[in-house]
Amino acid sequence: MSGLITGDFQWEFDGLLMGVGTPYAVTAFKGFLDQASVRGGGTPRARAHGEFGEPQFANGAVYDLDFNVVATNASTFTAAVLALEAGTYPQAATRPLWYQLPGHGLRVVNVFCAARSMPGAQEYAFGVTKAALQFTAPDPLKYGTTVTGSTGLPIPGGGLTYPLVYPLDYGTGGTSGRVVVSNYGTAPASPVFTVTGPIDSAGFQVTDVEDAITLQFTGAVGAADVFVIDTRTGAATLNGSTRFVSYTALPTVPAGGARTFAFGALGAASPVAALSVSLTPGSW
């Protein structure tokens, strides 16, 4: 999560804040509102107009920032230039580039810093220089704020006790064992399920109610254990160690849609076992 961005027209990369309120006055940005280029297309029809359509897939994305480095005095200007140099360099793995534009809220893309340019000119001596950064993202999606929801196991509610005694006591309310999560993005999103125990050795299951997809684990989950299922990859871990989960398909939440997930114990139900669902919507 970004810890530095406070408003629109700000960018944060590896602890370096750029844009409004910083020495890095952004003059142009590119790619942050664009769709990534696509590959695929179609195969020409033989001796006929048109072509046979084929699925299209997005390539990686490119993001550019152009800005002026401006400071109030020589020492702060030098510090700003050095901070820009220190914060942008070739990386072994992608890092988050956070940004906020009007009407879009806080978003993040996972990028490599591909290029930095600071062409020296006469104004450099007066504490001003132009600069440009280019970032490349293998994953073309722009991710928003994570959506979460949680539920316990389904527990029946209380009821009336006979013979009736007034005022009537209907007992405690039950829980449905269901949670609904929504995807406000423009691309399908894969939920992450986190289960905490105690759950006995019979195990548990999580069911996508609308699509009738069930993920099932056979085994105990202790009161202090954390069981995580990432439906993007199908990976499942118990306290970080790999475990096997059976499923016929991996659930996704469609763009602009919602899904209901039901949590169930395959053995005795515990009133404190819980399912948490997190979803990070992505947009093209």
N, C-alpha and C positions, 0 to 999 in steps of 0.2 A: 504494500500500500504506500502511496506517495506520502511523505511526511513533510514536504516543503510547499507544495502548490496550495495557494489560498484563493485563487480566482482565475478568471478567463485570461487567455493569451499568455499562459505560462507553460513551460516545459521543464521536466526534471529527468536528468540522466546521471546515474551513478553519483548522486549527491550534489550534482551541479544544477542549480536552478537558473533558468533562462526566461527572458520575456519581461513582462510588466514588473516594475519594481526592482530590477536587477541591472547590473552593468551591461547586460547583453540585450540590446534593444532589437527585437526581431522585426525585420522589414519584409520578409516573405517566408511562407511555409508551403511545402508541396508534398502531396501524398496523403496527408492526414484526412482529407475529405474525398480522396480518390478511391476507386475500386482497383485492385491489383489487375494486371494484365492476365489474360487467360490463354490456355493452350487447348488444342483440340479443334473442333470445328466440324468439318464434314468431308465426305468422299464424293467426288463429282459423279453425277449420274451418267451412265454410258448412253450416248446418242440421245440425250434429253436435257432440258433445261434444269438448272438447280443442282442440288447435291443431297446425299443422304446425311441427315443430321446425326451428330455424335455428341456425347456428353462433353461439356467444357469444364476444365479444372483451373483454379486460380494458381498463378505462379507466386513466388515470393514478392514482397512489396518493397518499395524504395521510398524513403522519407528524407526531405531536404529542409534545412533551416538556414536562412540567410539573416545576418544581423550585424549591427555595429556594436563594437566594444567601446563604451564611453564611460569615463570615470571623472570624478571631481578634481583629482590631483594626480601627480606623477606616481606616487606610491600606490594608490588604490588602482590606478590603471595597470601598473605592472603586476599587481596581485591578481587582477582579473584575467590578464593574459596568461599568467602562470597557472591559474586554476583551470582555465580552459584547456591548456596543454596537458595538465595532469589528469584531467577527467575524461580525455578522449584519446584512445589508443587501440591497437589491434587486440582483440579478445579471443579467448579460447572457447567461450560459450556466450550465448545471447544474454543480454541484460535488459531490464525493463526500462522503457522510455515512456514516462507518464506525461500526459498533457490534458489541458482543459480548454475547450473552445465554447463559445456561446451556444446554449441550447443542447449541448452534447454531454455535459457533465464530465466527470473525471474518467479518462480512458487510459489504456496502456497497450503498447505494442512491444514485442520481445525482439530485440534488434542486436546487430553488430554495428559498431562504429566503423564505417567503411572508409571515410575520408574526412580530413579537416583541412581547411584552407584559410590562411590569414595573410593575404598579399600585403606586403609593406608598401606604404606610400608616404608622401610628405606629411600628411596629417598625423601619422604615427607619433611624430615628435611632439604633437600637441595633445596627446592623450586620446586619440581616436583611431580606430582601425576597423576595416571591414573584415568579416569572418563568415565562413560557411561550414556547415557540417552535413554529412550524408550518412544515413543509416540504412542498413538492409535488414529485412525481416524474412526469415524462411517461412514463418507462419503469417499469412496475409491478413488474418483476422485482427480487428481492434476490439479489445476486451473492456467491458464496463465493470461496474461494481458487483461483487458477488452477492447472489441471493441465497438465503438460507431458510430452512424450516426444520422442525423437529417434532417427534411424537414418541410416546411410549408404546408398549405393547397393548393390544386391545384388552381392556378390563371391563367386565360387566358392571353396571351401576347397581346401587342398592335398590330396595323395594320396600313395600309396606310389610309390616309385621302383624300377624294376626294372633289373638283378637285385636281389632283396631282400638287404639287409644288416642283420644284427641288431646292436644293438636297432633295431626298426623305427621309422622316422620318418614320421609321417602328415602332416606339413606343418602350415601354419597353418589355423585354422578360418575358415570363410566367414561372410558376413553375409547375412541374409535380405532386407534392404531393407524390412522391415515394422516398424511401430510401432502399438501398441494404446493408445488413450486412453479413459478411462471418464468418464461424466457422472453425478455423485452428486446432481445437482439434480432438481427436480420439473418442469422445463420442458426442451424440446429445446434443444440448444446448438450453436452454429456454430463450428467450429474455425478457427484461423488457421494457415496454413502459411508457414514461413519456409525458403527454400532458399538455401544458400551453395554457391559453385562450388569448383573450376572445372567447368563443363559446356560442351561444345562447341556449335556453332551449330545442331546438330540439335535441341537442347532437352531437355526432361524432361517427365515426367507423374507425377501423384499419383492413385492409384486407391483409392476406398472399396471394399474387397474385398467386404463383405457386401451392399452395395446396387449394386455394379457401376457406380459413377459415376466417370468419369475426367475430370480437369482436365489440360489439355495446353498447354505453352508451347513455341513454336518460336523459338529464338534462344539466343545464348550468355549464360552467367552466369560472370563472371570470378571469380578466386580471392578478390578483395576485395569482390565484389558481394554485395548482399542483395536477394533477391526475395521479396516478401510477397504472399500471397493471403488476403484476408479473405472467407470464405465467407458471412458475414452479408449483405454488400453485393455481393459478386462483384468488388470492386475488386482490381486487381493492380498492384504497383509494383516497379520495379527501381531501387534506390537513391533512392526517393521519386518517381520519374517514372513516369507511367501506362504500362502495357503491356497487351496483349490476351492473354487466356487463353481457350481454347475449352473448352466444357463443355456437356453436355446437361442437367445439373441441378447444384445446389449441395448438397454433403453436409451432413448434420446428425447429431449424436449424440443418440439418444433419451434421455428422462429415465430415469435408473436403468440405462442401457445402456452399451455400449461399441462402438467401431468400430475395425477394422484398416485402416490406410492403408499402401499399398505405394508406394515411391519407385522410379522407374525412369528411366534415361537413354535418350533416343532415338538417341543416337550412342554413342561410346566411353564406358565407365564410368571415373570417377575415384575412386580410393580415399579421397579426402579430401572430396568433395562430400557434403553432408549436408542432411537434412530435419528441421526441428523443428516439432512440432505443439503448439499451446497451446489450451486450452479453459477458459473461465470459466463454470462451472455456475451457472445461475440457478434460483431457487425462487419459487413463487407465494406 
